[in-house]
Structures are given as C-alpha cells and as structure tokens.
Amino acid sequence: MNVIHVSAECYPIAKVGGLGDVVGSLPKYQSEAGVGAKVIMPFYDNKFSAAHSFKSIYESELVLGEEIYPYKFLKLKEEVLDIDVLFVDIPKLLFKNFVYSDDDTARFTAFQIAVMDWLLTLKEKPSIIHCHDHHTGLIPFMAQECFKYESLNQIPVILTIHNAQYQGWFSHDKVYYLPAFDISNNGLLDWDGVINPLAAGIKCAWRVTTVSPSYMEELQQAANGLESLLSHENKKCVGILNGIDTEVWNPETDEFIEKNYSAKNIQTGKTANKKWLCKQFGFSASKPLFAFIGRLVYEKGADLLPTVLEEILLKKECNILILGSGNSEVENALENLKKKYKGVYNVFIGYDEKLSHLIYAGADFLLMPSRVEPCGLNQLYSLRYGTIPLVRSIGGLKDTVIDIEDGGFGFSHAEASEIDISKTINRAVQFYKEERTFKKTRKYIMSIDHSWNVSAKQYIDLYNSLKSG
C-alpha cells in the first residue's frame, strides 16, 4: 500500500501548529508499520530550504484560470529526514518566507492542481490520497468532478480536519481557477454562498477524520458554520486521536534539556531541569512551577491568563512561566506583569524550540485553558516528560486527561473562564504539597503510551477498509 499525504505543513520543514507535527510524524510510523508513506508539501523560502540542497524530479506548467505557472517537484539530495518528502516549487506563488498569508486562494489552489497533474504522470498510482485541512480540501472535489482527473477518481481520498475554524473561503468568481468540470455540480463547492474548500472536501472525500473522537462529536455542534454538513455526513466521519513522536519527545535522549531522565530517575531529572529554568527566569525552585506554551490567542484561552495569573501571583505560592506569541494586547498584558511579580513570574514572547523542551522537562504543571482544542499535543508532551497538565475539558484534552478527583492523573475544568482556571490552579498548588502522591502521579504519567503506533494502525485499518470496500 502506498499513501500520499498532502499538506501545507510538515515538521521540521515548515510548522505553524499541530498540523505540522502530525504530518511530520504519522507517515514515519506508517512506514515503520509496512505502509509506503510519502508527503507532498509546498516549497517555501525558509531556513530549511536554505540549509539543504534539492534536485528536480519533474518539471511542467499548470494552468490557474488565465495564468500559466511553471513548477517543479523537488527532492532532497541527501536523506536528512525520517520520511519521504516531495516539494512543489511554484516560485511566483509558493516560494515565500511564510506559510500562510491573508489571501492564499491562488497559492494553495495552484499547489493542489500541481499535485493532481503530477499524479496523472505516475505509472503506479497511490493506493490512498490523504489530504490535510482546507489547504488540500479541493483535491477530493477535483478527483471526483474535474474531467482532467477522471483516471484518478477510483483512488480513495481521505480528508483530515485538524482545525475546522479555518476553511479557506473564496468567492465564486474565482471558480475558473479550477480545471473544467460539470458546472451543474458547482454546489459541491459551495457553502453559505461562497466556495468553501473544507466543505467541498467533506462532501467529496471518501472518509473524513478528525484528530480526536471528542472533537468529531463537538464539530456537529460547533464547527464555524459547518455543523449541519458534518451532521449530515457523520456516517463517513471518524475521530482518530493524534499521537506524538516518542523519538523526538523523549526525556531519556532529548538533546535540548539540561539533564536526561526516565521514570526511574524522574526526581533527579525533573529537579535538574527545574533548577535550570528557575535560575534562568529568577524563580525559587522550592515552589511549584506552572507553565503555558503556545499561541497567545483567543482559541487557546490566552486572553484569560493576565487576570487569572495576577490573582494567583498575589499569593506568591507558585511560579508561573509563559512561552508564546500572538495577540499583541495579550502579549503586552503578560509583559506588564513581569515587574510587578518579579521572582514568581516571567514571560518569553516568541517561540524557542529548545526552551519549550526545557519547560516540559522542568515544569511541574502545564496550563491549557483552551476554548478550542481539536486534539492538543502539548498535554501529550507534558505527560511524556512527567509534567502534570491542567486542561479545559474539551476536544482532545477531554480524551487524554482524566481529573485526579475522577481517579485520573491531571486537572480539568468545564469552562474556559477565569474562575474555573483559577480554581484549578489552586487545586494543583495544594496537590503539589501532597509530596508522595504528587511524585507517584508524575512517575505514572510518563508510562502512558501516546505514541503514533496506535493511531497509525487505526489509519492503516481505515485505508484497508476503503481498498476492500
């Protein structure tokens, strides 16, 4: 079986969020399970492309409406990745120093057309085409409806929704971007009066997956306007929980952290990494250390943090460290707390991969008060490193974190509210004082298996069901 994953992101080449992590890991684990998995993504002008050499394996031109764009398919000259990746180089559209912009309609439509045109040239067609998010949502439609791709319409196409908030909307006056199709089927592209690539993908894909079972259920109630569509198509929808790459995220071998450790020597390992963080950010290592890692945006509940943290910090019972960037007002509010609560609070605006690993290794608790969390990977990383997560019970957070009071190993709250977050932090502060139970819990959470092995098998089973169906 040969599977092609089509995505706008893939770690470590280009990553904006969890999509990049998934596409950078799932194909690797599928390959290890005996499935031939390949990734196709855009060729960006970024650090990765500047640091490596590439060779062209295919050259052609594509038609986008009235424009003609030359393009190439590139491969790395040397094997520096754990997965097989092909890069679509459309210099005028894709070779930018960013992944996303305010208007990506032409960029990602051209990318998808290039993928489909290239597939036509292959003697051995893929067994499965696996599309990721709205940037590839037109592929299921094109495979089914565009005359040019009739020879591809028997290949099962899967669409995975990583985040339904973003759907790629554009007006019908750009329908001419697409290769010719029976215009009477234009309704397959439409949702609420505009062309909606995510909706088109849901309608035309053979199967639709999301990144956790709970998120699939939630989408039928709240999907930024697609609730009724997903309810209507629910028979072909399934939630498969994301995993993590346990080779990249491994405290025993992680080169980013101060001291490596396993569950057997967690006490000394966590202590060494915590001491490093506390020295770096001016904290006392005797207090519990809470951390937030992520985008400072509404979806992550970041706007609630300044008020909550100020209330908690007044008591000076714990230390709090923030790593992230996003909304400028939230950034400024978090920065303004630094002088007032020096010694118990600090913030790093931006993103630093090494620091994120050190925080997972050194923090006692991780904060995830998300309003929307399709799966969430941060809580899985924190469990892997023995850091107890505090989460809003939604989406993948609900599927992966069971509250201490319910016989579990973390802390959860029902609402994304200042009151709920504050209460949960206070509960965790008290739990930290129960030294024996606290140590036992964080040792236990390191043993929970959230690797891609289980999830990769579920996807392979889904592929096989489509091939035999």
N, C-alpha and C positions, 0 to 999 in steps of 0.2 A: 504494500500500500504506500502510495506517495501523496503527501499532503502539502499544499502550498498555503502558507499563512500570508495574508496581505494586510499591511498595517502602516500607519503613518509614523509609528514609534517602535523602537526596539533597543533595549538596554544591552550593551553600553554605548551604542552608536548615537542614538538620539532619544532622550527621555524627558517628558514633561510631567507625567504622572504614572499611575499604576498600569496603564496600558503598556508602557514601555517595559516595565518589569515582567509582565505576563508574557509578552511576545518574545522577550529575551530568554525566558525560562522554559515555557511549555514545549516548544519544538525540541529542545535539548532532551527533555525527559521522554518525549515521544520517540525520539531517535534511539535512546537507550532501551526502549521497550520494543524495538524492532520495526518501527514505522519510519519510512523516509520522510523527513520533515524539512521544509525549506521556507525561508522568509523572503518576501519581496517588499521593499520599502523605498521611499524617495531618497535621492542622493542630495544631502544638504551641505551647505558651506559651513562646516563646524569643526571643532577640534579633532574629531575622529577622522574626518575626510582629509584634513590637513596632515595628520600624523601617519597616514598609511598610503600605500600605492595600490592602484587599481588597474585592471585590464578590461577592455571591452570584449563582450562575448556576442553582442548583437547590436546592429545599428539599423535605424529605419526613420520614417517620418509618421506622424499621426495628424489626423485632422480634428480640430476642435472648432466646430462651427465653420467660420470662413477663414480661420487661421491654420497654417501648417507649421508644425514644430518638429524639428529633428530631435531625436532622442537616442540614447544608448542604454543597454543593460550592462552593468559593470559587476565584476567580482574582485575580491581582494586578491592581490598577487601572492600573499602569504597567508597561511592559516593562523589567524590570531584570535579567532572566536571559537566557541564550543558548538556553534550552529552554522548552517549553510545559509548565507545571506546574499541575495541579489539586489542591486541598487538601480533604480530607474533614474537616469540622468536626463532631465529636461532643463537645460541651462537657463532658459529665459523664464521659467516658471518655478522650478523646484530648488535650484541651487542658490538658496538664501541662507542667511545666518540665523534663521528662526525656523521653527516647525510650523507654527500657526500664526495667522495674521487676521485682520478684521474682515478680509474678503478672500476666502480660499476656494471659491467655487471653481474658477478656471484651473487652479493649481491641482486640486485633487481629482477633478473630473478628467483632466488630461492624464494624470497618473493612472487612474483606473482604466482608461482607454488603452494606454500603453501596455498595461498588464494583459488585458484581453487580447490585444493584437499579437502580443508575443506568444500567448498560449496557442494561438492559431498555428504558429510555425512549428510547434513541437510534434515530433513523430509519436512520442509516448506522452499522452495527456495525463495530468494528475488524477488521482483517484478521488480527491476531495479538494475543494477550494474553500478555505476558511477565512472569512472576512472579519475584520475587527473595527467596530464603531462606524459612525456615519461617513468617515473619510473613504470607506470602501463599500458603502451601502448601495451604490449604484451598480455594482458588479452583479448581484443576484438578478436585478432587473435586466441588465444588458444581456446576461447569459440566457435569460428566458425570452426576451422580447426583440432584441435587435437582430435584423436579418443577417448581418455580417457574422454573427456568432452562433448561428444555428447548429454548427457542428459541436458546440460546447454545451448545449443545453441538457445533455444527459449526465453531466458531471454534477454530483450533489454539491450544493453550496450551503455553507453554514455561516450564519451571522452571529457574532458575539457582541452583546451590548455591555460595554464597560461603564458607560455613564450616559443615561438617557436624557440628561439635561441639555446636551449638545446634539443637534440634529442636522446641521448643515443646510438649513433652509436657503432657497433662492427662487427667484420669480420665474414664472412660466415663459417669459420672453427669452429665456436662455435655454429652452428645451432643445434648440438647434445645436447646442454643444454635443448632444448625444448622437451616435450613429443612427441611421434610419431605422424606424420601427413603425408598426401599425399605429397611427396616431389615435385611433379609436380606443386604444389601451392606455391612453395618457393618464387615466385615473389611477393607475398603479403607482404613478409618480407623485400624485397629489395628496396633500393632507392640509385641510383648512385653507385652501385657496392658493397654496404655493407648492413648489416642488420640494419634497422633504426626503432627502436621501436615506435617513434612518427608517422612515415609514416605508419607503419603497423596498428597502432591504428586508424589513419584517414581512411585508406582503409576499415577496418573491423568493426568499430563502427557503430551502427545504426544511431546515430546522433553525430555531432561534435559541441561543443560550444567553444566560446572564451569569455573573461572576459569584453568585451565591443563591441558594434556594429562597431565602427570605426576601432578597431584592427582587426576584422574579414575582413573588406574591405582592410586594409593595408597588411594583410598577403598574399593576392593574388598578391601583387606587391613586397613584401619583406618579405620572411619567411625563410631565411637562406637555400635556395635551394628547399623549398617545395612549391614554388609559383604555379607551374603548377598543382601539385597534388591538392592543395586546390581550385584552379580554377575549376578543373575537378569535384571535389566533392562538389561544392558550394551549390548544392540543398539540401544537408543534413546538411549544416553548418548554425549556427545562433549565433549572438553575444548577450550575456546577461550581462548587466553591474553588476559588483560586488556591494555589499553593505558593510556597516560596522556594527559592533556590537555596537548598541547605548546604551547598558548597560555597556560595558567595557569603551567605549569612550563617557563619559557623564560628562561635566564640573560641573553639579549640584551635582554629587556624587563621582567624581573621588578622590580617597584617595591619589593619588600621588601629587596632585597640592597644592599650598600654600593656596589658597582661592577658595572655590567653588562658582559658579555663574551660572546664566541663562541669557537669552536675556534681562530680565527685569533689572538686575543689572550688565550688562556686563561691564559698565565703571569701577565700583569699583573692580570687579573681575579681569578683564584684568590688571588693574593698579597694583593690589597687586602682581600678578604673574610676571608681567614685572619687578617690583621693586626688587623682589627676584632674578630674573635672572641677572639683571644689577648689583646688589650688588655682586653676586657670580662671575661674569665674568668681573667686572671692567668697566661697562658702565655707561653713563649718561642716566637716564630714560626719559629725555626730547626729545631725538632723536628717530626716528623710528627704530625699531629693526627687521632686516631681519634674517631669519634662513634657514639653509639647514639641513635636516635629511635624512640619507640614506647611501647606499653603495657608496664609492668613486671610481666609476668605469666608464668606457667609456660609457656604456649604459645610465647612469644617467647624462651624460654631466659633470661629476665632473672634468675632465681634463681641462675644460674651466674656472673653477672657479678661480684659482690663478691669472690669468691675469686680468679677469673681476673685481675681488674684489680689486686688487691693484689700478686699475683705479678709482673705486668708492670710496675707502677709502681715497684717496688723498684729496678729497673734504671735508671729515670729516662731512658730512651731516647726516650720519646714522650709526648705529651699525650693525655688522654682526657676527652671531654665527653659527659655523658648528659643527654638531654631526654626526660622521660616521667613517667608516674604509674601507679599500680596497687596491687600488693600492698604493704601497709604495712611488712611485715618487710623486703622488698627495698628499699623506699624508705629505711627507717632505716639499713640496712646501707650503702647507697650514700652517704647523707648523712654517715655516720660516717667515711668515707674522706677527707672534704674537709680536715680539719685536719691529718691525718697526711701527706697528699700535696699540700699546698698548692704551687702553682706548676706542677704537672704533671697535676692532676686537678680537675674541678669537675662539679657536677650541678645541673640545674634541674628541680625536681619540679613537674609540671604540664604544660600544653601551651601553646605560643605559636606561632601560625602564622607570624609574621614571623621568629621565631628559627629555626624549622625550615628556612625557605628560606635563611637566612643560613648555617646549618650545612651544608646541601647545597652551598652555593656556596663555603664557606671550608674545610671539612674535606678532608683528603687521603684518608681511608678511612672507610667506613661499616660498622658491625658489625651483622649479622643472624644470630645463632646459634639460629634458631627450631627448636622441636620440631615445630610445625605451621605451614605457610605455604601456603595454597591457591594463591595467586598471588604476593602480595607486590607492593607498589607502591614502597616505599621504595628498593629496589635500582634500580628503573627511574628514579626521580627522581635518584638519585645518579649514575647513568650519564649522564643528560641534563646534569648540572652538572659532569661531569668528576671525580667523586669515586669512587674505586675501591671496589667492595663486597667485603666478607668475609662469606660466607654458609655456612650449613649446606646441604648438597646435598639438598634435599627440595622437593616441590611445584613451585611456580612459580620458586623460586630455582634449582632444578636446570635448569629450562628456559631461564633467562635469563642465568645467569652461568657462564662456562666458565673453569676454572682456568688460570692463567698457565702452569703446567707442562704443560698439555694443549694449548698453543697458543692459549690464550684471553686474557682481559683482566681477570680478577678472581681472588679466592682462595676456595676452597671446602673444606669438611671434611665427612667422612662422618657423624660422630656429634655430637649435642648434648651434649658433655662438656667439662669444664673443661680436660682435657689437649688435646683437639682444637682448642678455641678458642684456647688459649694458644699452641700451635704455629703456628697460622695467623697470629695477630698478630705473632709473632716473624718469620715468613717475610715479612710485609708490611713490617716495620721494615727488614729487610735490603734488600728491593726498593726502598724509598724512597731508599736510598743509591746505587742504580744510576740516577743522575740522568737520564741520557739516555733510558734505556728507560722510566723512570717517566713522564717528560714525554710521550714518544711514546704511551704507553698511555692516559694520561688524555685526550689530544687525540683519540685514536681512538674512545674510548667515547662521546664526545659526538656522534659521527656515526651511531651505531646508532639505527635507527628503531624506537621502541617506541610510536609514536603509535596512536591508536584507528583510524586509517584501515584498516589490515589487518584488525583484529579486527571492526570494524563491517561490513566486507564479508563476513566469514565468517558473521556473524549474519544478514545480509540473504540470503545464499545459503541458509542453513538455513530462514529464513522462506519463501523461494520454493519450496523443496523440499516444504514442508508444504502450501502452497497448491495446488501442482500434483499432489501425491500423491493 
